[in-house]
Amino acid sequence: MTSSDDSGYVHDPSAFDDDGTRAESADDNWDDGPVHPEQVDREFDWRGWVVVGMIVVAFIIAPIAITLWPPGVGYRFALLILPLVPALFLALTAVWATTRP
């Protein structure tokens, strides 16, 4: 079945060298490759301290709040919501802190 629509893959024999490898064109060099981590300008700045603060909240403050929560006031709330909210904020903060423009 032939179609005049070339939106899919079309094999072009002239795009390959004699040994079967793809010949480089100007369009193939759009990516310079990965950057070595030592060459990236990333420091432990205020974003890192925000993540550290959320770790303290999630691993120290929330368990203390669960322990001190009065047993008669929502046992399910103390065991489900109190650990879940800091964990959610920790995850969101970690994603926010590691994705940079």
C-alpha positions in Angstrom: 0.0 0.0 0.0 1.6 3.3 -1.1 0.7 6.7 0.2 1.7 10.2 -0.7 1.9 11.1 3.0 5.6 11.1 4.1 5.0 12.0 7.7 6.3 8.7 8.9 9.7 7.0 8.5 11.0 7.0 4.9 14.1 5.1 4.2 16.6 7.2 2.3 19.6 5.1 1.0 21.6 8.3 0.3 21.5 9.1 4.0 23.9 6.2 4.8 27.6 5.7 4.1 29.1 2.8 2.2 29.7 0.9 5.5 26.0 1.2 6.5 26.3 3.9 9.2 24.2 7.0 9.0 26.0 9.9 7.3 26.0 13.0 9.5 24.1 16.0 8.3 23.7 19.5 9.8 20.5 18.4 11.4 22.1 15.6 13.4 24.3 18.0 15.5 21.4 19.7 17.3 22.6 18.2 20.6 26.2 18.9 21.9 26.0 15.8 24.1 25.8 15.6 27.9 27.6 18.1 30.1 29.9 16.8 32.7 28.6 17.4 36.3 31.7 19.3 37.2 31.1 21.8 34.4 27.6 22.6 35.5 27.2 25.7 37.7 25.2 24.2 40.5 25.7 25.1 44.1 24.0 24.3 47.4 22.0 27.6 47.6 18.8 28.6 49.2 16.9 25.9 47.2 18.9 23.3 49.0 18.2 24.8 52.4 14.4 24.7 51.6 14.7 20.9 50.9 16.7 20.5 54.1 13.9 22.3 56.0 11.3 20.1 54.4 13.3 17.0 55.4 13.3 18.2 59.0 9.6 18.8 58.9 8.9 15.4 57.3 11.2 13.3 59.4 11.3 15.1 62.8 8.3 17.5 63.2 5.6 15.2 61.7 6.5 12.1 63.8 6.5 14.3 66.9 3.1 15.7 66.0 1.8 12.1 65.5 3.1 11.1 68.9 1.7 14.1 70.7 -1.7 14.0 68.9 -4.5 13.4 71.4 -5.9 9.9 70.9 -9.5 11.0 71.1 -9.2 13.6 68.3 -9.1 11.7 65.0 -6.8 8.7 65.2 -7.1 8.2 61.4 -6.2 11.8 60.8 -3.0 11.5 63.0 -1.8 8.3 61.2 -2.8 9.2 57.6 -2.8 13.0 57.1 0.0 14.1 59.4 2.6 11.9 57.6 1.1 12.4 54.2 1.1 16.2 53.9 4.8 16.7 54.8 5.8 13.8 52.5 3.9 15.4 49.7 5.4 18.8 50.3 8.9 17.2 50.5 8.4 15.5 47.2 7.1 18.7 45.5 10.0 20.7 47.0 12.6 18.2 45.9 11.3 18.3 42.3 11.1 22.1 42.4 14.6 22.4 43.8 16.2 20.1 41.2 14.6 21.4 38.1 16.2 24.6 37.0 15.7 26.7 34.0 
